[in-house]
Amino acid sequence: MIDNPEILGLFAGFLTAFSTLPQTLKIIYSKKGEDLSGVTLFMLNGSYFLWLVYGIALNLLSVILWNVIALFFGTTLIILKLFVWTNNRPPKNISVP
Amino acid sequence: MIDNPEILGLFAGFLTAFSTLPQTLKIIYSKKGEDLSGVTLFMLNGSYFLWLVYGIALNLLSVILWNVIALFFGTTLIILKLFVWTNNRPPKNISVP
């Protein structure tokens, strides 16, 4: 049915690797990340790290490559989230009708 | 160095599968998800779906299992995010000092 599953794997890996990029850009532009779950971000980064070690152990180049990229964006995101972590107040220029 | 990489893979898959669960619980309790990137959620779910098809194509039981679980939580989360999507106003009981 599917001629070449590895093409699928490459595409899936690409999505995995870049999935936290839009969220990273969003938090940079909005400077707000309180709705984000820190636990989820730690679990995502933990999974990227374990997949990376798995890829190194089994010498799987695409697993290594995608998870290095994923870890880069994921780590950036969690650092940004922790920086704006305490931002629980309404922003100063809020207008309440 | 690593005796059994498949143990690592199982653990990594577990983290991947359950990574969106804390975020799902958080959005349920806070009823707020405007800081979440819809694009990121679509990319995550897209990757789970492609990994699932990949696992079916290559008959990889653990890939199938983890990604079915991941899709379940990921889909739940994106539905919740879309339901509270327009919630861009401050909540009614906000207290501004």
Backbone of each chain as ProteinMPNN parsed JSONL, in Angstrom:
{"seq_chain_A": "MIDNPEILGLFAGFLTAFSTLPQTLKIIYSKKGEDLSGVTLFMLNGSYFLWLVYGIALNLLSVILWNVIALFFGTTLIILKLFVWTNNRPPKNISVP", "coords_chain_A": {"N_chain_A": [[0.826, -1.189, 0.0], [1.854, 1.285, 0.909], [4.524, 2.65, -0.725], [7.148, 3.509, -0.037], [8.01, 3.545, 3.103], [9.975, 4.955, 4.474], [10.058, 7.531, 3.525], [7.772, 8.581, 4.647], [8.585, 8.414, 7.331], [10.669, 10.274, 7.341], [9.23, 12.609, 6.866], [7.521, 12.639, 9.056], [9.435, 12.858, 11.078], [10.485, 15.345, 10.481], [8.25, 16.998, 11.058], [8.028, 16.472, 13.82], [10.51, 17.509, 14.693], [10.364, 20.249, 14.13], [8.104, 21.071, 15.445], [7.867, 22.558, 17.826], [8.691, 25.045, 17.077], [6.783, 27.072, 16.026], [5.447, 27.605, 18.442], [7.523, 28.615, 19.964], [8.143, 30.969, 18.539], [5.719, 32.264, 18.93], [5.672, 32.725, 21.722], [7.8, 34.448, 21.92], [6.907, 36.691, 20.498], [4.505, 37.358, 21.847], [5.268, 37.493, 24.463], [4.127, 36.046, 26.477], [3.493, 33.185, 28.379], [2.05, 31.792, 30.201], [-0.073, 30.005, 30.0], [1.087, 27.745, 29.069], [2.098, 24.394, 29.732], [4.594, 23.585, 31.917], [5.388, 21.033, 32.67], [4.64, 19.46, 30.476], [6.41, 20.57, 28.572], [8.876, 19.812, 29.686], [8.584, 17.034, 29.509], [8.405, 16.697, 26.733], [10.976, 17.624, 25.938], [12.495, 15.792, 27.379], [11.767, 13.435, 26.06], [12.813, 13.972, 23.49], [15.522, 14.021, 24.129], [15.97, 11.389, 25.055], [15.311, 9.965, 22.721], [17.352, 10.88, 21.131], [19.665, 9.789, 22.403], [19.009, 7.114, 22.048], [19.081, 7.02, 19.239], [21.811, 7.513, 18.854], [22.882, 5.27, 20.137], [21.964, 3.196, 18.492], [22.928, 4.044, 16.143], [21.386, 5.567, 14.28], [20.98, 7.724, 11.835], [18.96, 9.576, 10.969], [17.237, 9.693, 13.155], [18.96, 10.777, 15.06], [19.587, 13.291, 13.883], [17.004, 14.639, 13.588], [16.227, 14.795, 16.255], [18.196, 16.303, 17.472], [17.664, 18.788, 16.341], [15.03, 19.123, 17.295], [15.506, 19.194, 20.069], [16.951, 21.562, 20.23], [15.037, 23.622, 19.563], [13.093, 22.967, 21.481], [14.449, 23.287, 23.918], [15.068, 26.0, 23.816], [12.457, 27.0, 23.937], [11.604, 26.151, 26.507], [13.325, 27.556, 28.147], [12.513, 30.167, 27.594], [9.874, 30.017, 28.496], [10.342, 29.612, 31.242], [11.508, 32.024, 31.844], [9.402, 33.863, 31.526], [7.731, 32.829, 33.281], [6.715, 33.665, 35.847], [4.98, 35.584, 35.147], [2.175, 36.395, 35.938], [0.459, 38.392, 36.32], [-1.916, 40.806, 34.987], [-1.059, 42.452, 31.881], [0.526, 45.724, 31.776], [-0.669, 47.641, 30.106], [-3.331, 46.969, 29.93], [-6.765, 47.217, 29.011], [-9.687, 47.564, 30.624], [-13.063, 47.265, 30.087]], "CA_chain_A": [[0.0, 0.0, 0.0], [2.763, 2.423, 0.942], [5.704, 2.183, -1.446], [8.392, 3.734, 0.693], [7.673, 4.084, 4.439], [11.007, 5.846, 5.011], [9.67, 8.9, 3.161], [6.848, 8.915, 5.733], [9.382, 8.605, 8.543], [11.378, 11.545, 7.213], [8.249, 13.676, 6.987], [7.097, 12.618, 10.461], [10.558, 13.38, 11.86], [10.534, 16.784, 10.211], [7.178, 17.624, 11.857], [8.428, 16.373, 15.224], [11.652, 18.375, 14.965], [10.034, 21.672, 14.035], [6.776, 21.316, 16.014], [7.843, 23.58, 18.876], [9.121, 26.333, 16.525], [5.721, 28.098, 16.065], [5.193, 27.974, 19.838], [8.66, 29.45, 20.376], [7.937, 32.291, 17.933], [4.546, 32.874, 19.564], [6.018, 33.206, 23.064], [8.702, 35.585, 21.727], [6.14, 37.856, 20.086], [3.466, 37.746, 22.806], [5.89, 37.586, 25.79], [3.239, 35.399, 27.441], [3.529, 31.739, 28.273], [1.54, 31.185, 31.446], [-0.97, 28.888, 29.707], [1.876, 26.567, 28.693], [2.424, 23.48, 30.816], [6.023, 23.297, 32.052], [5.566, 19.574, 32.714], [4.59, 19.004, 29.084], [7.649, 20.962, 27.905], [9.941, 18.947, 30.188], [8.389, 15.688, 28.953], [8.786, 16.748, 25.317], [12.436, 17.68, 25.851], [13.001, 14.51, 27.855], [11.61, 12.436, 24.998], [13.798, 14.27, 22.44], [16.844, 13.621, 24.608], [16.063, 9.924, 25.06], [15.361, 9.513, 21.321], [18.697, 11.194, 20.647], [20.57, 8.759, 22.924], [18.588, 5.895, 21.342], [19.62, 7.113, 17.879], [23.267, 7.368, 18.924], [23.172, 3.882, 20.511], [21.691, 2.31, 17.361], [23.537, 4.656, 14.964], [20.327, 5.923, 13.329], [21.316, 9.103, 11.502], [17.804, 10.478, 10.914], [16.756, 9.875, 14.531], [19.892, 11.718, 15.695], [19.435, 14.612, 13.272], [15.722, 15.271, 13.935], [16.1, 15.075, 17.681], [19.076, 17.423, 17.786], [16.883, 19.986, 15.981], [13.907, 19.215, 18.231], [16.044, 19.61, 21.366], [17.34, 22.968, 20.122], [13.835, 24.451, 19.697], [12.438, 22.641, 22.738], [15.2, 23.885, 25.02], [14.827, 27.438, 23.703], [11.095, 27.268, 24.404], [11.459, 25.972, 27.955], [14.038, 28.675, 28.767], [11.625, 31.332, 27.469], [8.744, 29.776, 29.396], [10.763, 29.817, 32.631], [11.769, 33.451, 32.005], [8.14, 34.593, 31.684], [7.0, 31.932, 34.168], [6.03, 34.338, 36.944], [4.158, 36.651, 34.577], [0.805, 35.994, 36.218], [-0.341, 39.614, 36.418], [-2.326, 41.345, 33.691], [-0.08, 43.412, 31.384], [0.29, 47.078, 32.271], [-1.509, 48.447, 29.223], [-4.629, 46.315, 29.749], [-7.912, 48.123, 29.101], [-10.864, 46.837, 31.076], [-14.233, 48.106, 29.791]], "C_chain_A": [[0.873, 1.257, 0.0], [4.104, 1.976, 0.372], [6.984, 2.335, -0.619], [8.131, 4.374, 2.055], [8.711, 5.06, 4.962], [10.743, 7.314, 4.65], [8.718, 9.442, 4.237], [7.606, 9.244, 7.013], [10.135, 9.927, 8.516], [10.436, 12.717, 7.443], [7.761, 13.787, 8.438], [8.184, 13.22, 11.35], [10.7, 14.88, 11.706], [9.491, 17.516, 11.056], [7.523, 17.61, 13.337], [9.492, 17.419, 15.559], [11.255, 19.844, 15.033], [8.722, 22.028, 14.748], [6.774, 22.4, 17.087], [8.287, 24.954, 18.362], [8.006, 27.388, 16.523], [5.408, 28.556, 17.487], [6.301, 28.883, 20.367], [8.506, 30.865, 19.825], [6.786, 33.017, 18.621], [4.905, 33.465, 20.924], [6.959, 34.41, 22.961], [7.894, 36.843, 21.402], [5.158, 38.32, 21.155], [4.042, 38.01, 24.201], [5.009, 36.974, 26.876], [3.274, 33.89, 27.262], [2.897, 31.053, 29.467], [0.591, 30.012, 31.185], [-0.217, 27.611, 29.349], [2.179, 25.711, 29.91], [3.925, 23.201, 30.825], [6.295, 21.809, 32.061], [5.585, 18.996, 31.3], [5.888, 19.342, 28.35], [8.831, 20.112, 28.375], [9.817, 17.534, 29.616], [8.773, 15.647, 27.476], [10.303, 16.749, 25.176], [13.081, 16.383, 26.332], [12.902, 13.441, 26.78], [12.605, 12.69, 23.863], [15.184, 13.776, 22.853], [17.003, 12.098, 24.575], [16.11, 9.363, 23.637], [16.737, 9.763, 20.725], [19.698, 10.135, 21.102], [20.289, 7.415, 22.24], [19.18, 5.866, 19.934], [21.129, 6.935, 17.851], [23.637, 5.905, 19.204], [22.994, 2.938, 19.319], [22.223, 2.881, 16.051], [22.506, 4.969, 13.866], [20.425, 7.411, 13.013], [20.102, 10.032, 11.539], [17.22, 10.722, 12.307], [17.636, 10.888, 15.266], [19.628, 13.138, 15.212], [18.157, 15.318, 13.726], [15.659, 15.641, 15.403], [17.08, 16.127, 18.178], [18.333, 18.737, 17.495], [15.75, 20.202, 16.982], [14.368, 19.71, 19.599], [16.421, 21.089, 21.353], [16.114, 23.871, 20.332], [13.153, 24.225, 21.046], [13.117, 23.286, 23.932], [15.02, 25.399, 25.02], [13.475, 27.794, 24.3], [10.985, 27.176, 25.919], [12.205, 27.074, 28.707], [13.157, 29.93, 28.738], [10.438, 31.22, 28.423], [9.136, 30.044, 30.852], [11.057, 31.297, 32.894], [10.482, 34.237, 32.23], [7.205, 33.852, 32.631], [6.135, 32.674, 35.189], [5.07, 35.418, 36.467], [2.672, 36.329, 34.721], [-0.136, 37.188, 36.346], [-0.849, 40.014, 35.04], [-1.28, 42.339, 33.216], [-0.474, 44.844, 31.727], [-0.689, 47.878, 31.426], [-2.88, 47.811, 28.979], [-5.746, 47.364, 29.835], [-9.151, 47.314, 29.449], [-12.084, 47.729, 30.848], [-15.102, 48.35, 31.022]], "O_chain_A": [[0.665, 2.171, -0.797], [4.744, 1.062, 0.892], [7.79, 1.411, -0.518], [8.04, 5.597, 2.161], [8.394, 5.906, 5.798], [11.15, 8.223, 5.374], [8.835, 10.586, 4.677], [7.307, 10.227, 7.691], [10.232, 10.618, 9.53], [10.78, 13.687, 8.118], [7.609, 14.885, 8.972], [7.893, 13.994, 12.262], [10.995, 15.595, 12.664], [9.796, 18.525, 11.691], [7.338, 18.608, 14.033], [9.396, 18.122, 16.566], [11.744, 20.592, 15.88], [8.273, 23.171, 14.664], [5.772, 23.098, 17.244], [8.266, 25.927, 19.116], [8.244, 28.508, 16.975], [5.137, 29.733, 17.723], [6.036, 29.813, 21.129], [8.709, 31.843, 20.545], [6.856, 34.221, 18.866], [4.493, 34.579, 21.245], [6.924, 35.295, 23.816], [8.15, 37.917, 21.947], [4.986, 39.521, 21.361], [3.403, 38.663, 25.026], [5.121, 37.331, 28.049], [3.11, 33.376, 26.156], [3.162, 29.88, 29.729], [0.454, 29.125, 32.028], [-0.798, 26.527, 29.326], [2.479, 26.227, 30.987], [4.467, 22.651, 29.866], [7.309, 21.357, 31.528], [6.424, 18.16, 30.966], [6.412, 18.52, 27.598], [9.685, 19.733, 27.573], [10.822, 16.908, 29.278], [9.39, 14.685, 27.016], [10.859, 15.977, 24.396], [14.08, 15.929, 25.774], [13.818, 12.64, 26.599], [13.181, 11.745, 23.326], [15.92, 13.197, 22.054], [18.027, 11.58, 24.131], [16.843, 8.413, 23.362], [17.233, 8.973, 19.922], [20.487, 9.637, 20.299], [21.212, 6.675, 21.9], [19.707, 4.848, 19.486], [21.672, 6.294, 16.95], [24.566, 5.362, 18.605], [23.767, 1.996, 19.148], [22.015, 2.305, 14.984], [22.724, 4.678, 12.69], [20.012, 8.255, 13.808], [20.184, 11.14, 12.069], [16.762, 11.825, 12.606], [17.138, 11.744, 15.997], [19.467, 14.063, 16.007], [18.207, 16.456, 14.193], [15.103, 16.679, 15.762], [16.83, 16.775, 19.193], [18.367, 19.673, 18.295], [15.534, 21.317, 17.459], [13.707, 20.544, 20.218], [16.232, 21.789, 22.347], [16.141, 24.772, 21.17], [12.691, 25.174, 21.68], [12.453, 23.774, 24.847], [14.843, 26.014, 26.072], [13.348, 28.752, 25.062], [10.349, 28.02, 26.549], [11.774, 27.487, 29.783], [13.066, 30.659, 29.725], [10.048, 32.192, 29.069], [8.363, 30.632, 31.608], [10.884, 31.778, 34.014], [10.46, 35.173, 33.03], [6.033, 34.205, 32.766], [4.962, 32.347, 35.37], [4.425, 36.088, 37.274], [1.998, 36.026, 33.737], [-1.351, 37.033, 36.466], [-0.278, 39.606, 34.029], [-0.661, 43.013, 34.04], [-1.649, 45.144, 31.942], [-1.45, 48.693, 31.948], [-3.518, 48.071, 27.959], [-5.672, 48.288, 30.645], [-9.606, 46.482, 28.663], [-12.13, 48.844, 31.368], [-16.12, 49.037, 30.933]]}, "seq_chain_B": "MIDNPEILGLFAGFLTAFSTLPQTLKIIYSKKGEDLSGVTLFMLNGSYFLWLVYGIALNLLSVILWNVIALFFGTTLIILKLFVWTNNRPPKNISVP", "coords_chain_B": {"N_chain_B": [[28.188, 0.543, 25.641], [25.533, 1.274, 26.226], [23.369, -1.132, 27.317], [20.857, -2.182, 26.522], [19.252, -0.742, 24.097], [16.571, -0.701, 23.402], [15.05, -0.485, 25.683], [15.466, 2.157, 26.323], [14.178, 3.267, 24.093], [11.546, 2.495, 24.588], [11.023, 3.975, 26.877], [11.411, 6.574, 25.939], [9.358, 6.641, 24.053], [7.165, 6.4, 25.734], [7.305, 8.876, 27.11], [6.902, 10.613, 24.935], [4.296, 9.839, 24.176], [2.707, 10.53, 26.382], [3.19, 13.191, 26.73], [1.551, 15.402, 26.101], [-0.445, 15.207, 27.939], [-0.236, 16.554, 30.59], [-0.512, 19.203, 29.695], [-3.071, 19.096, 28.617], [-4.618, 18.588, 30.914], [-4.041, 20.948, 32.248], [-5.238, 22.919, 30.638], [-7.875, 22.187, 30.906], [-8.376, 22.664, 33.625], [-7.699, 25.406, 33.894], [-9.143, 26.604, 31.918], [-8.068, 28.186, 29.972], [-6.319, 28.857, 27.037], [-5.024, 30.525, 25.331], [-2.335, 31.225, 25.004], [-1.255, 29.041, 23.829], [0.172, 27.632, 20.887], [-1.608, 27.033, 18.043], [-0.629, 26.081, 15.63], [1.655, 24.639, 16.389], [0.365, 22.603, 17.841], [-1.097, 21.357, 15.779], [1.052, 20.479, 14.216], [2.309, 18.699, 15.987], [0.251, 16.751, 16.31], [0.054, 16.001, 13.629], [2.575, 14.848, 13.282], [2.364, 12.672, 15.054], [0.351, 11.227, 13.766], [1.552, 10.609, 11.277], [3.74, 9.079, 12.201], [2.28, 6.964, 13.216], [1.101, 5.83, 10.884], [3.473, 5.129, 9.649], [4.414, 3.242, 11.502], [2.415, 1.3, 11.203], [2.827, 0.617, 8.528], [5.366, -0.528, 8.631], [4.938, -2.413, 10.487], [5.502, -2.009, 13.266], [5.091, -2.553, 16.462], [5.424, -1.104, 18.925], [5.749, 1.523, 18.047], [3.279, 1.944, 16.849], [1.525, 1.64, 19.075], [2.391, 3.679, 20.993], [1.924, 5.977, 19.485], [-0.785, 5.924, 18.968], [-1.785, 6.433, 21.518], [-0.588, 8.97, 21.925], [-1.857, 10.434, 19.893], [-4.466, 10.377, 20.828], [-4.415, 11.973, 23.239], [-3.321, 14.304, 22.128], [-5.219, 15.049, 20.186], [-7.437, 15.511, 21.793], [-6.465, 17.725, 23.201], [-6.163, 19.646, 21.156], [-8.782, 20.016, 20.352], [-9.866, 21.109, 22.688], [-8.333, 23.451, 22.811], [-9.261, 24.744, 20.5], [-11.866, 25.18, 21.262], [-11.65, 27.049, 23.35], [-10.419, 28.961, 22.052], [-11.191, 31.574, 21.097], [-11.171, 32.98, 23.377], [-10.154, 35.689, 24.226], [-10.535, 37.825, 25.753], [-10.233, 39.443, 29.005], [-10.964, 37.437, 31.896], [-14.234, 37.431, 33.532], [-14.249, 37.795, 36.323], [-11.986, 39.237, 36.916], [-9.587, 40.981, 38.874], [-8.392, 44.108, 39.019], [-5.748, 45.867, 40.345]], "CA_chain_B": [[27.899, 1.525, 26.675], [24.14, 1.058, 26.603], [23.147, -2.567, 27.13], [19.652, -2.488, 25.762], [18.685, 0.526, 23.632], [15.105, -0.753, 23.258], [14.495, 0.03, 26.934], [15.481, 3.603, 26.096], [13.132, 3.566, 23.113], [10.254, 2.363, 25.262], [10.897, 5.094, 27.808], [11.247, 7.757, 25.094], [8.013, 6.561, 23.483], [6.239, 6.694, 26.828], [7.316, 10.333, 27.309], [6.257, 11.208, 23.761], [2.863, 9.534, 24.167], [1.979, 11.187, 27.458], [3.708, 14.547, 26.927], [0.518, 16.44, 26.035], [-1.429, 15.013, 29.008], [-0.261, 17.651, 31.574], [-1.059, 20.394, 29.051], [-4.511, 18.884, 28.492], [-5.191, 18.796, 32.244], [-3.9, 22.355, 32.585], [-6.239, 23.712, 29.902], [-9.182, 21.841, 31.474], [-8.537, 23.334, 34.913], [-7.604, 26.869, 33.812], [-10.038, 27.062, 30.856], [-7.364, 29.186, 29.173], [-5.315, 28.268, 26.166], [-4.675, 31.457, 24.25], [-0.891, 31.267, 24.789], [-0.839, 27.856, 23.084], [0.234, 27.782, 19.443], [-2.392, 26.043, 17.31], [0.237, 25.477, 14.602], [2.451, 23.623, 17.08], [-0.498, 21.452, 18.153], [-1.362, 20.652, 14.528], [2.279, 19.784, 13.802], [2.484, 17.551, 16.877], [-0.705, 15.716, 15.925], [0.444, 15.521, 12.307], [3.706, 13.925, 13.427], [1.861, 11.423, 15.661], [-0.402, 10.501, 12.743], [2.5, 10.043, 10.31], [4.461, 7.988, 12.865], [1.339, 5.845, 13.325], [1.046, 5.187, 9.567], [4.809, 4.536, 9.488], [4.438, 2.04, 12.341], [1.541, 0.298, 10.58], [3.473, 0.167, 7.289], [6.519, -1.384, 8.942], [4.514, -3.383, 11.501], [6.26, -1.776, 14.5], [4.041, -2.518, 17.476], [5.564, -0.043, 19.927], [5.501, 2.797, 17.361], [1.82, 2.04, 16.705], [0.912, 1.81, 20.399], [2.683, 4.988, 21.576], [1.361, 7.072, 18.722], [-2.231, 5.919, 19.178], [-1.969, 7.15, 22.788], [-0.225, 10.371, 21.702], [-2.916, 11.049, 19.088], [-5.639, 10.537, 21.677], [-4.25, 13.168, 24.074], [-3.074, 15.452, 21.254], [-6.476, 15.454, 19.565], [-8.23, 16.096, 22.875], [-5.909, 19.044, 23.499], [-6.424, 20.612, 20.082], [-10.216, 20.313, 20.408], [-10.037, 22.046, 23.806], [-7.712, 24.719, 22.406], [-10.135, 25.418, 19.544], [-13.066, 25.599, 21.985], [-11.374, 28.264, 24.114], [-9.62, 29.733, 21.097], [-11.581, 32.975, 20.972], [-11.19, 33.555, 24.717], [-9.062, 36.648, 24.21], [-10.881, 38.865, 26.726], [-9.94, 39.081, 30.383], [-12.109, 36.78, 32.52], [-15.162, 38.372, 34.15], [-13.973, 38.059, 37.735], [-10.625, 39.75, 37.056], [-9.476, 42.108, 39.794], [-7.242, 44.939, 38.662], [-5.44, 46.706, 41.516]], "C_chain_B": [[26.461, 1.347, 27.182], [23.764, -0.387, 26.267], [21.943, -2.859, 26.254], [18.941, -1.202, 25.312], [17.159, 0.497, 23.548], [14.392, -0.305, 24.534], [14.393, 1.551, 26.85], [14.349, 4.023, 25.163], [11.751, 3.492, 23.737], [9.991, 3.561, 26.171], [10.675, 6.4, 27.035], [9.833, 7.793, 24.51], [6.946, 6.866, 24.517], [6.145, 8.201, 27.052], [6.623, 11.046, 26.155], [4.736, 11.051, 23.856], [2.09, 10.349, 25.198], [2.358, 12.656, 27.63], [2.616, 15.615, 26.881], [-0.535, 16.283, 27.138], [-1.419, 16.138, 30.054], [-0.83, 18.942, 30.983], [-2.58, 20.302, 28.916], [-5.202, 19.128, 29.835], [-5.157, 20.282, 32.608], [-4.978, 23.208, 31.915], [-7.642, 23.426, 30.445], [-9.414, 22.616, 32.774], [-8.556, 24.846, 34.794], [-8.611, 27.449, 32.833], [-9.398, 28.155, 30.012], [-6.292, 28.532, 28.319], [-4.834, 29.22, 25.096], [-3.171, 31.54, 23.989], [-0.391, 30.071, 23.98], [-0.845, 28.14, 21.588], [-0.547, 26.658, 18.77], [-1.554, 25.335, 16.257], [1.086, 24.365, 15.209], [1.608, 22.383, 17.378], [-0.83, 20.649, 16.896], [-0.123, 19.877, 14.067], [2.542, 18.569, 14.679], [1.548, 16.417, 16.483], [-0.389, 15.132, 14.552], [1.59, 14.528, 12.4], [3.254, 12.6, 14.049], [1.165, 10.564, 14.604], [0.55, 9.832, 11.746], [3.316, 8.911, 10.92], [3.582, 6.75, 12.992], [1.262, 5.079, 12.006], [2.365, 4.467, 9.272], [4.902, 3.222, 10.262], [3.577, 0.932, 11.764], [2.217, -0.284, 9.335], [4.616, -0.8, 7.571], [6.223, -2.393, 10.047], [5.322, -3.268, 12.801], [5.286, -1.535, 15.645], [4.177, -1.351, 18.442], [5.334, 1.329, 19.31], [3.993, 3.019, 17.217], [1.179, 2.407, 18.047], [1.123, 3.217, 20.955], [1.989, 6.102, 20.817], [-0.163, 7.091, 18.732], [-2.547, 6.693, 20.464], [-1.703, 8.645, 22.608], [-1.306, 11.099, 20.92], [-4.16, 11.301, 19.918], [-5.536, 11.812, 22.522], [-4.081, 14.423, 23.215], [-4.348, 15.976, 20.616], [-7.387, 16.095, 20.602], [-7.784, 17.529, 23.137], [-6.267, 20.06, 22.419], [-7.911, 20.97, 20.031], [-10.487, 21.329, 21.524], [-9.497, 23.425, 23.454], [-8.638, 25.477, 21.442], [-11.413, 25.898, 20.208], [-12.832, 26.894, 22.754], [-10.559, 29.264, 23.301], [-9.913, 31.228, 21.116], [-11.541, 33.705, 22.313], [-10.044, 34.548, 24.898], [-9.301, 37.805, 25.175], [-10.392, 38.47, 28.111], [-11.169, 38.401, 30.994], [-12.935, 37.772, 33.331], [-14.796, 38.757, 35.577], [-12.557, 38.593, 37.963], [-10.616, 40.905, 38.062], [-8.202, 42.882, 39.468], [-6.958, 45.897, 39.82], [-5.404, 48.2, 41.15]], "O_chain_B": [[26.209, 1.28, 28.385], [23.828, -0.814, 25.114], [22.01, -3.69, 25.348], [18.131, -0.643, 26.051], [16.517, 1.545, 23.615], [13.268, 0.195, 24.479], [13.393, 2.152, 27.243], [13.653, 5.007, 25.414], [10.887, 4.323, 23.455], [8.879, 4.087, 26.224], [9.853, 7.228, 27.428], [9.192, 8.843, 24.476], [5.943, 7.513, 24.215], [5.049, 8.748, 27.172], [5.846, 11.976, 26.372], [3.988, 12.006, 23.644], [0.974, 10.801, 24.942], [1.9, 13.303, 28.572], [2.737, 16.638, 27.554], [-1.422, 17.127, 27.266], [-2.488, 16.646, 30.39], [-1.536, 19.686, 31.664], [-3.288, 21.296, 29.078], [-6.238, 19.788, 29.896], [-6.101, 20.812, 33.193], [-5.556, 24.1, 32.536], [-8.5, 24.308, 30.447], [-10.497, 23.154, 33.003], [-9.321, 25.515, 35.489], [-8.914, 28.641, 32.89], [-10.1, 28.962, 29.403], [-5.468, 27.758, 28.808], [-4.299, 28.794, 24.072], [-2.759, 31.886, 22.881], [0.744, 30.068, 23.502], [-1.748, 28.803, 21.077], [-0.204, 25.483, 18.903], [-1.732, 24.142, 16.012], [1.224, 23.288, 14.628], [2.066, 21.254, 17.195], [-0.848, 19.418, 16.927], [-0.238, 18.751, 13.583], [2.952, 17.522, 14.18], [1.973, 15.271, 16.336], [-0.539, 13.931, 14.328], [1.603, 13.507, 11.712], [3.701, 11.532, 13.631], [1.356, 9.35, 14.546], [0.392, 8.658, 11.408], [3.567, 7.901, 10.262], [4.067, 5.623, 12.891], [1.344, 3.851, 11.986], [2.383, 3.362, 8.728], [5.401, 2.22, 9.75], [3.949, -0.24, 11.821], [2.193, -1.493, 9.105], [4.811, -1.772, 6.841], [7.105, -3.127, 10.493], [5.766, -4.268, 13.365], [4.727, -0.446, 15.78], [3.194, -0.679, 18.754], [4.783, 2.213, 19.966], [3.492, 4.123, 17.429], [0.397, 3.353, 18.14], [0.163, 3.881, 21.345], [1.516, 7.065, 21.42], [-0.773, 8.141, 18.529], [-3.466, 7.511, 20.49], [-2.478, 9.483, 23.07], [-1.641, 12.241, 21.234], [-4.835, 12.315, 19.741], [-6.452, 12.633, 22.525], [-4.629, 15.478, 23.534], [-4.547, 17.186, 20.509], [-8.035, 17.105, 20.325], [-8.608, 18.433, 23.277], [-6.629, 21.196, 22.723], [-8.263, 22.103, 19.703], [-11.238, 22.285, 21.334], [-10.12, 24.442, 23.758], [-8.785, 26.694, 21.546], [-11.993, 26.899, 19.788], [-13.716, 27.749, 22.807], [-10.08, 30.274, 23.817], [-8.996, 32.049, 21.146], [-11.837, 34.898, 22.386], [-9.089, 34.284, 25.628], [-8.429, 38.645, 25.398], [-10.16, 37.289, 28.37], [-12.298, 38.748, 30.648], [-12.433, 38.809, 33.765], [-15.003, 39.896, 35.994], [-11.99, 38.434, 39.045], [-11.545, 41.712, 38.088], [-7.09, 42.378, 39.621], [-7.838, 46.655, 40.228], [-5.16, 49.042, 42.015]]}, "name": "protein", "num_of_chains": 2, "seq": "MIDNPEILGLFAGFLTAFSTLPQTLKIIYSKKGEDLSGVTLFMLNGSYFLWLVYGIALNLLSVILWNVIALFFGTTLIILKLFVWTNNRPPKNISVPMIDNPEILGLFAGFLTAFSTLPQTLKIIYSKKGEDLSGVTLFMLNGSYFLWLVYGIALNLLSVILWNVIALFFGTTLIILKLFVWTNNRPPKNISVP"}
